[in-house]
């Protein structure tokens, strides 16, 4: 569809976007009424929300509308999975300038739809408004299916610490884009469109994870949240982390330390979990450390020098 949003108007845009979302058994009443009606067979609903602001979380010259849609959905769906729940629906708030191409907005909707399809979720509705740049406000909902929610506060001394998913890829991709340097395409794509290992996250929860979170702000920062909430220390071993060949290639091009990306890079939406020592790790997860008495996070027995990860109010 050609033209810009101002040509369609608010309700024309809503009709164009919602036409791209298929029906779903869990969505009893979809877009078109004052609110959606979702099935909640468990009787409890896991809920999370996230903001993505153009120029802060994504750039349109780096990412297509489809990329941004996949990324926006992934960041929220992974939060639901980190609680041990299966994602069900998304509510999407979109604010955008009137001169935004309609095609960009519709591809955004396609990205949201396709990322939801990865885990069997759906877009339930939302709202649109005008703004001087693109802003997405996503609320994700999930169903525990009778399970106990996995919180950040349940880690115990003696637990093993495991990671599932890629680490450092999105940050390496962003730094390549910012520098204009040539680098592996898969790293650029990792920044534009993360690939959370949803199945591995759910498997970690089912295996008895005592604490878990998704890695969105950087591994050390997010492990620090687990340690603080649980009142424990987490000790990581640098040698346990794979530094994949694309990271080595990018590090050589940028004269960077790939381990910094692995330990502090955000936006990969991997999962880090603590599990009892006698639990066999599920496929896709690998051991990276253990929980001990104390506080904070150590890497090879010492605090990590430098920034631990992303902080909105402490970043340039």
HELIX and SHEET records of a PDB file:
HELIX    1   1 UNK A    5  UNK A   18  1                                  14    
HELIX    2   2 UNK A   65  UNK A   82  1                                  18    
HELIX    3   3 UNK A  102  UNK A  117  1                                  16    
HELIX    4   4 UNK A  169  UNK A  179  1                                  11    
HELIX    5   5 UNK A  185  UNK A  192  1                                   8    
HELIX    6   6 UNK A  198  UNK A  206  1                                   9    
HELIX    7   7 UNK A  219  UNK A  230  1                                  12    
HELIX    8   8 UNK A  238  UNK A  240  5                                   3    
HELIX    9   9 UNK A  245  UNK A  254  1                                  10    
HELIX   10  10 UNK A  258  UNK A  264  1                                   7    
SHEET    1   A 2 UNK A  27  UNK A  29  0                                        
SHEET    2   A 2 UNK A  37  UNK A  38 -1                                        
SHEET    1   B 4 UNK A  46  UNK A  53  0                                        
SHEET    2   B 4 UNK A 135  UNK A 143 -1                                        
SHEET    3   B 4 UNK A  86  UNK A  96 -1                                        
SHEET    4   B 4 UNK A 122  UNK A 130  1                                        
SHEET    1   C 6 UNK A 211  UNK A 215  0                                        
SHEET    2   C 6 UNK A 270  UNK A 275 -1                                        
SHEET    3   C 6 UNK A 160  UNK A 164 -1                                        
SHEET    4   C 6 UNK A 285  UNK A 292 -1                                        
SHEET    5   C 6 UNK A 233  UNK A 236 -1                                        
SHEET    6   C 6 UNK A 296  UNK A 299  1                                        
END                                                                             
